[in-house]
Amino acid sequence: QVQLVESGGGLVQAGGSLRLSCAASGRTFSTYVFGWFRQAPGKEREFVAAISWNGGSTRYADSVKGRFTISRDNAKNLVYLQMNSLKPEDTAVYYCAAGAPDTIVPGTADYWGQGTQVTVSS
């Protein structure tokens, strides 16, 4: 079992930056992929970014490429999402997730955090 706890959400103006953190506890397997998802009111949860725990390879949704950066600190069991050039449409609850590589992008990962609210004002 893996537990994920997110932090770092808040209110920021358009064009600003925010960094989200995801702390993992329990068993974290080297084969896991960690991802960030977001869900805005009335919309489905959507994939944002993912990173492999061991290799550090990354993948991003087209909507955030060039603005968001996912990273991890294996020694501290932390995954980060650095969000720059934020837009009002980035407003959503952001969730950290972990699971097998083929479960991340489809949103079927086994483990999920509680979510942290990100609000971008215009």
Disulfide bonds with the S-S distance in Angstrom:
Cys22-Cys96 2.13
